[in-house]
Amino acid sequence: MFVRTGVCNLRCVWCDTRYTSWEPQWADRTVESIETEVLRLAADEKISHVVITGGEPTLEPEHLTDLCVRLSPRFHITIETNATKFLPVEAHLISMSPKLANSTPPAVSDAARAHDSARISADVIRSFLRACDGSASRDCQVKFVIEQESDLEEVRDLEHAIPIPREKILLMPQSVEPADCIRKSAWLRELAARSGYGFSPRLHIERFGNRRGV
């Protein structure tokens, strides 16, 4: 089950959920009402995993912390974050997705400048890595969205500069069209294997396209 927040502090040019960033939409919900809905749906569908994503969930630190405390005893909790803000939360997996230069809007604008200056926060990535280090019940991963093979140079630079353990790194294709996603996945899977990185497929795009609710 996915719980999606409705605002993001970045403006990725290829964002596949523009309704959470460029044109944010949301409905005000209390933490209690979200918990109630999750429990109701989980009982009906026998769900054991909850992914809290966005937008950017860490922009609501108090509410996110509260929701994780409420849900973590019953579910495996994954937090998907762009890793620009650190937050100690009761989650089993922190799935970071720092944005590479391929995410920056091409136009010279306030949005492009703000995005480019915020898209990588080495200190935040290090903080999440340290919070998960040595824990038997918590883990983290670092996913990079790849547009073309040359993006791998930036991934390697970040791996060594931050540093990020190679086994924590996943490469994911940038695509919002099924045919394009399948094509990119084929060469990116091989590139990841040759480079010693993991590969993260985008099965929802391959199967359903870029549609809300899948």
N, C-alpha and C positions, 0 to 999 in steps of 0.2 A: 504494500500500500504506500502511496506517495502523499505526503503533506507538503504543499507548495506555498511558499511565501511570495508576496506580490511586488517586491521592490528590489532593485539591484543597484549597487554603486559603480558598476562598470557598464560600458556600452560597446560590447563586442559587435563588430561589423557583421558577423555571420550568426548572431544570436538566433537560436531556434525557438526561443520562447520570448519574443519581443513584448508580449503582453505582461511580462514581469520586469522589463527593463526600459526599453525605449518608450513604450506606451503602457505603463503599469496599470493593471486592473486588479482589484481585490475586493473582498467583502470582509468587513470587520467581524472577527470571531474572537470569543474568549478562549483561553486555554482550556477551560472546563468543557466548553462545547466541542472543541476539537477532540479532546480525550473521549468524550461520550460517543462521538461519531466514529472514531477509530475502533473503539471497543465494540460498537454495534456491527460495523462492517466486518471486523475480524471474526466475530462469532458466526456470522452468516457464511463467510467464505473460508474459514479456518486459516486465517493469515497469521504468520509468525514473524514477519519482517516488516519494518516501517522505515521508509526513506524520507527524511526531511530535507527538502531541496528548495530551489527558488527560481528566480530572484537570488537573494543572498540571505540565508537564515540568520547569520550572525549579526545582521543589522537590528534584530529584535532580541538582544541578549537576555533580558529578564524573562521574556515569554518562552524563548527557546530553552533556556535552562530549566524552567518550570515544567515544560512539556516533556523534556527528556527524563526528568526525575519521575514524573508520573508514568511514563510508558516503558522505561528501560527494565523494570522488573518483569514485565510481561512479554516484551518483544525484543528482537534483535534490532537495534537502532543504528541506522547509517545517517550521517550528516554529510550532505554534499555542499561544499563551500569553495569559493574562488580563492580562499586563503589570503585575503587582504586584512582580516581582523581575527585575532585569536580569542577563543572563548573556551574555558575549561567546561566541558559538558559531560553528562553521563551518557555516552554513546559507545557502541561497540566497534564501529568503524568510522573514521574520519576520511572521507573521500575528497581530497583536495584537487582542484583544477586551476592551477595558476595559468594565466593567459599569456601566450607567446605574442611576439610582435605581429603575427598574422591576424590578430584580433583587433588591432587598432584601426578605427575608421580612417579612410584615406584623406578626407578633407581636413584642412587646417581650421579647427574650430575649438571652442571651449570644451566641448564633449570629447573630442579626440585628444586634446592635451591632458585633460583630467584623467581619461582612461589610461593613457600611456604612462602617466606618472604613478598610477596606483596599481597597475595590473600585476606587478611582482612585488611581494613583500617577503624578503628573505627571512627576516626575524619572525614573522608569523609562521612560515613554513617550518622553521627550526623549532618553534614553540610547540607546534602540533606533533612534530616528530619526537621531541623529548617527552611529551605527555604520554605517548604510546609506547615509548621504549621500555622493553623488559616486562610489559604487562601481559598477563596470560589472557585477560578478558577484553583488551582493547587493541586495535590495530589501526593503521592508516595506510593510505595509498596516495600517490601523486600522479594524476592523469594530465597528459598534455594533448591538446587538440592539434592534429597535424594536417596542414593543407597540402604541403609538398615535401619532397625528400630533404630539401635544404633546411627545413625547420629543425631537423635533427641536430644541427650544429648548435642552435640555441639551447636545446634540451641538454646536450652534453656540457655546455658552459654552466648551466644552472646546477646540473648534477655535481659538478666539481666545486663550484663556488660556494654553494650553500652550506655543506654538501648534502646530497640526498642519496641514501642507499639505493644502489641500482635495482635491487629486488623490489623496491617500493614503487618504481616508475612504470606507468602504463602509457602506451600510445593509442590514441583514439582518432579515427578519421573525421575530418570536418566535412559534413555533408548533410543536406536536408532532403535529398532526392534518393529514392531506393536504388535506382540503377547506378548512380554515381557513388553511393555509399558502398555498394557491393564491389565496384571496380576499385575504389580506393582501399577497401579493406584487404583485397587480395595482395596488393604490393606492400601495404603497410604491415600486414601480418608477417610477411617474409623479412621486411626491414627490421622489425622489432626483434625477431628471432636472431638475426645476424648481429644485432647490436647488444643483445643481452637484456633487452627490456621486455616487459609484458605487453600484451595487446588487449584492448578493450573494445569489443564489437558494439555496434549500435543497432541491435536487432529490432528495436521499435521503428527505426527509420526504414530498415530493409523490408520489414513486413507490412508496415502501415503508412509509410510516408510521414511527413511532418504535420501530424494532426494532433490537436489537443485531446487529452484523455487517454492516450496510449503510451 
